[in-house]
Amino acid sequence: MTTMTLTAERSDLLESLGVARFFLRNTARGLTDEQARLRPTASELTLGGLIKHVSDIEHGWARFVTEGPAAVAPPGSEDGYAEWANGFKMLEGETLSGLLQRYEEIAAQTDDLVRTCDLDASHELPPAPWFTPGARRSARRAFTHIIAETAQHAGHADIIRESIDGQKSMG
């Protein structure tokens, strides 16, 4: 990849990513691993699981920008779907600090990609029930998807955090 100028558009993408990530990470401040595994709402989601999921989604869409459609293709087997489902869970042996560290590393890689890639470069999306057949996504659109996904799950995480101990991270 070649180095690109940090344009206003790239600065806006980086700022939006940073804000959404802050709100998600902020929901976990001061929690123990046990609290990060709690399911205090009707949802199956946990704070640790959400952080892990958002990390996986960001990593996948960043790989889509550099590698193409296989990076966001649905799992091809029952085992693949089981592994995908584990991406929503904080498994035994995983720690909140480890998940946050991985998220930070993925975020840094994505930020470097935002600074350097051709935002107009695009790939066809893989076959999946949730993608329109033959649709393409640009790098720009992949980054806005990461922003939207992160912001949506930061809201989920805020509700879970408030249910755990009354703390609000977004208001």
C-alpha positions as CSV (number, residue, x, y, z in Angstrom):
1,M,0.0,0.0,0.0
2,T,1.1,3.5,-0.6
3,T,0.9,6.3,2.0
4,M,-2.0,8.6,1.4
5,T,-2.5,12.2,2.6
6,L,-4.6,12.4,5.8
7,T,-7.5,14.2,4.1
8,A,-10.6,15.5,5.9
9,E,-12.5,12.4,4.9
10,R,-9.8,10.1,6.5
11,S,-9.7,12.3,9.6
12,D,-13.5,12.0,9.9
13,L,-13.4,8.3,9.5
14,L,-10.7,8.0,12.2
15,E,-12.5,10.3,14.5
16,S,-15.8,8.4,14.1
17,L,-14.1,5.1,14.7
18,G,-12.3,6.5,17.8
19,V,-15.5,7.8,19.3
20,A,-17.5,4.6,18.7
21,R,-14.7,2.5,20.1
22,F,-14.3,4.8,23.2
23,F,-18.0,4.3,24.1
24,L,-17.7,0.5,23.7
25,R,-14.5,0.2,25.7
26,N,-15.9,2.6,28.3
27,T,-18.7,0.2,29.2
28,A,-16.1,-2.2,30.5
29,R,-14.2,0.2,32.7
30,G,-13.5,-1.2,36.2
31,L,-15.3,-4.5,35.6
32,T,-14.0,-7.9,36.6
33,D,-13.9,-10.9,34.3
34,E,-16.9,-12.3,36.1
35,Q,-18.9,-9.1,35.5
36,A,-17.9,-9.1,31.9
37,R,-19.4,-12.6,31.5
38,L,-22.8,-11.6,33.1
39,R,-26.0,-11.8,31.2
40,P,-28.2,-9.4,33.2
41,T,-30.7,-8.7,30.5
42,A,-33.0,-11.0,28.3
43,S,-30.2,-11.0,25.7
44,E,-27.6,-13.7,25.4
45,L,-25.0,-10.9,25.0
46,T,-22.4,-10.0,27.6
47,L,-19.9,-7.1,27.7
48,G,-17.0,-9.4,27.1
49,G,-18.8,-11.1,24.3
50,L,-19.7,-7.8,22.6
51,I,-16.1,-6.5,22.8
52,K,-15.0,-9.8,21.3
53,H,-17.6,-9.7,18.5
54,V,-16.9,-6.1,17.6
55,S,-13.2,-6.9,17.4
56,D,-13.9,-9.9,15.1
57,I,-16.2,-7.8,12.9
58,E,-13.7,-4.9,12.6
59,H,-10.9,-7.4,11.8
60,G,-13.0,-9.1,9.2
61,W,-14.1,-5.9,7.4
62,A,-10.5,-4.6,7.5
63,R,-9.4,-7.9,5.9
64,F,-12.1,-7.5,3.3
65,V,-10.5,-4.2,2.3
66,T,-7.1,-5.9,1.8
67,E,-8.0,-9.5,0.9
68,G,-11.5,-9.5,-0.6
69,P,-14.7,-11.3,-0.1
70,A,-13.5,-14.4,1.7
71,A,-12.8,-12.3,4.8
72,V,-16.5,-11.7,5.4
73,A,-18.0,-14.9,3.9
74,P,-20.3,-16.9,6.1
75,P,-18.9,-20.0,7.7
76,G,-18.9,-22.9,5.4
77,S,-19.7,-25.7,7.8
78,E,-21.4,-26.6,11.1
79,D,-18.1,-26.3,12.9
80,G,-17.6,-22.9,11.3
81,Y,-20.9,-21.7,12.6
82,A,-20.1,-23.0,16.1
83,E,-16.8,-21.1,16.0
84,W,-18.7,-18.0,14.7
85,A,-21.2,-18.3,17.6
86,N,-18.3,-18.4,20.0
87,G,-17.3,-15.0,18.7
88,F,-20.2,-13.6,20.7
89,K,-19.1,-15.2,24.0
90,M,-16.4,-14.6,26.5
91,L,-15.1,-18.1,26.8
92,E,-13.4,-19.8,29.8
93,G,-9.8,-18.7,29.8
94,E,-10.5,-15.4,28.1
95,T,-10.0,-12.3,30.2
96,L,-11.6,-8.8,29.7
97,S,-8.1,-7.3,29.7
98,G,-7.0,-9.8,27.0
99,L,-10.1,-9.0,24.9
100,L,-9.5,-5.2,25.3
101,Q,-5.9,-5.6,24.3
102,R,-6.8,-7.6,21.2
103,Y,-9.4,-4.9,20.3
104,E,-6.8,-2.2,20.7
105,E,-4.4,-4.0,18.4
106,I,-7.1,-4.5,15.7
107,A,-8.1,-0.9,16.0
108,A,-4.6,0.3,15.5
109,Q,-4.3,-1.9,12.3
110,T,-7.6,-0.6,11.0
111,D,-6.6,3.0,11.7
112,D,-3.4,2.4,9.7
113,L,-5.5,1.0,6.9
114,V,-7.8,4.1,6.9
115,R,-4.7,6.3,6.6
116,T,-3.2,4.3,3.7
117,C,-5.7,2.5,1.6
118,D,-7.5,3.5,-1.6
119,L,-10.9,4.4,-0.1
120,D,-12.5,3.8,-3.6
121,A,-11.1,0.3,-4.0
122,S,-13.9,-2.2,-3.9
123,H,-14.6,-5.9,-3.8
124,E,-17.7,-7.9,-4.6
125,L,-19.4,-9.2,-1.5
126,P,-19.5,-13.0,-1.0
127,P,-22.7,-15.0,-1.4
128,A,-24.7,-14.7,1.8
129,P,-28.4,-14.3,2.6
130,W,-27.7,-10.8,4.1
131,F,-25.9,-9.4,1.0
132,T,-27.5,-8.5,-2.3
133,P,-26.2,-10.8,-5.0
134,G,-23.4,-9.1,-7.0
135,A,-23.2,-6.1,-4.7
136,R,-19.8,-4.5,-4.1
137,R,-18.4,-2.6,-1.1
138,S,-15.7,0.0,-1.2
139,A,-13.1,0.4,1.5
140,R,-14.9,3.6,2.5
141,R,-18.2,1.6,2.9
142,A,-16.4,-1.1,4.9
143,F,-15.1,1.5,7.4
144,T,-18.5,3.1,7.7
145,H,-19.9,-0.4,8.4
146,I,-17.4,-0.8,11.2
147,I,-18.4,2.5,12.7
148,A,-22.1,1.6,12.6
149,E,-21.5,-1.9,14.0
150,T,-19.4,-0.5,16.8
151,A,-21.9,2.3,17.7
152,Q,-24.8,-0.1,17.7
153,H,-23.1,-2.5,20.0
154,A,-21.8,0.3,22.2
155,G,-25.5,1.0,22.9
156,H,-26.1,-2.7,23.7
157,A,-23.1,-2.7,26.0
158,D,-24.4,0.5,27.8
159,I,-27.7,-1.3,28.6
160,I,-25.9,-4.3,29.9
161,R,-23.5,-2.3,32.0
162,E,-26.3,-0.3,33.5
163,S,-28.1,-3.6,34.3
164,I,-24.9,-4.9,36.0
165,D,-24.2,-2.0,38.4
166,G,-26.2,1.0,37.5
167,Q,-23.2,2.7,35.7
168,K,-24.0,4.6,32.5
169,S,-21.2,4.9,29.9
170,M,-23.0,7.0,27.3
171,G,-25.1,9.5,29.2
